[in-house]
Amino acid sequence: MTTENLTIKLLNQNWKLIKTSMESLALSVEKCKSIGIKPEYSFEETESIDSLTSRFARVSDIYTQKIIRGIWALMHEPFVPFIDLMNIAEKAGIIVSSDSMLQIRDLRNQIAHEYLPEIVKELMQEVLDSYSALKRNIDQTELFLKQRSWL
């Protein structure tokens, strides 16, 4: 099996992972929308918010580090910094918006580095607002992959 075939196989495995992860994230989004923004949260609500932010960060990581970087490898391009990768990916039609992906990456970093529960709760609305942009970008990537018969 060629290196390219192995990369395509790995990309398809990661695609299944992101689809499953997106399903879980969608459930968390709906649950947290029903909780809403309020001054105090119960323990169960806090767990739901934590689950939402964790799932968002995980999907973001899978998407940028496994899917987008996998496509980049299939295109035989050299490693570039994240901001350059997103700008080129937008121009190539891999993603819808580099700006939205940079915002998603910043949000993911905030989630990953915030240890105070109060801050994570504050991030809930940002995650809810960013979910549709993440989904649109993933849907665009799916079209890109299907057009090239990589998926």
N, C-alpha and C positions, 0 to 999 in steps of 0.2 A: 504494500500500500504506500502510495506517495505521501510526502509531507503535506501537500495540498489536500489530499483526501482525508488525512488524519485531522487536519485543521477544520475541514468542513464537518467531519464527524463530531469533533469536540464542540464546534459552534452549534450544531443541532442538539447536542446534549444540554448545552447551556441554554439554548432556546426553550427547551422543555422545562428547565428549571425556572427560567424567568416567567414563563406562562403560569406555572403553578404558584410561584411567588406573587404574581400580580393578582391571581384569584384570591389569595389570602389577604393581600393588601386591600383589595376592593371591599372585602367583607369588613375589615377594620375601618375603612373610610365610612361605610354606611353606619356602622355601630357608633362611631365617634360623632358623626353628623347628628345622630339622634340624641346623643348626650348634650351636645352644644357647648357653648362657652358660658361659664358661670364662675362666680367667685370661689366656690368650694366644690370639691369632688369627693365622692365616696372612694373607699379603697378599691372597689370593683371598677369604678370609672377610671381611676388612676391607672389600674392595670391595663384597661382597654386603650388608654392614651399611650402608655408605654409600648404596648404591642403595636399600635399604629406607627409610632415614630421608628421603632426598631425595624418593622417590615418595610417602611419607606426607605430607610437607609440601606437595608439589604438589597432591595430591588434596584436601587440606584447603583450600588456597587456591582451587582451582577451585570447590569446593563452597560455601565461604562467600562468596567475592567475586563469582563469576559466577552460580552457581545461586540461592543464597538472595537475593542482592541483585537478581537478575533477577526473581525472584518478587515481591520487595518493590516493584519498579518497576511490575510488572503490577497490583499491588494499589493503585497510585496513592498510596502512603504516602510521607511525607517521610523524608529521611535521618535515621537514629538511630544512636547509638553501638552497637558490636558487642554489648555485654552486653544492652542493651535489645532489640536485634533478636532475639537468641537467646531471651530470655524471651517476647517476643511470638510468635515463631515456634513455640515449644512450645505456647503457649495456642491458637494457630490450627491446630495439628495438622500443621505443616510439618515439624517435627522431633520426635523422641521425647523428648529431654532437653537442656535448656539447660545444665545442669551438665556433662554429658559434652562438649558442644560447647565450653564454656569451657575445660575441661581439655585438649581436643584443640588448641584455639587456643594455649594456653600451651605445650604440647609442640611445636607447630609453630614457635613463636617461639624456643624453646630450640634446636631443630634449625637454624633459619635463622641464629642468632647465635653458635653454638658453632663455633669454628674448630679446636679441638684434637681430633685423632682419638680420643683416650682418652675424651673426653666423649661423642662421638657413639656410641661402643661402649656406653657406660653407658645411653644413651637407647634402645638396641635393645629391651630388655625392656618399657619404657614404650610404645614403638610397637606391639610385639606385643600388649600388653594393651589398647591403645586402638583397635586395628584393628576389632574387632567392634562397638564403640560407634559408630565412624564409619560402618561398613557399615549398622548398624541405622538410623541417622539418614538416610542416603542412601536406603535402601529406603522409609522413611516419606515422604520428600520425593517419591519416585517415585509413591507412592499418591496423595499430595496433588495432584500435577500431572495425573495421569490422571483423577482425579475432576473436575477443572476443564477437561478436554479441552485442556490446554496442552501435552501430550506425546503 
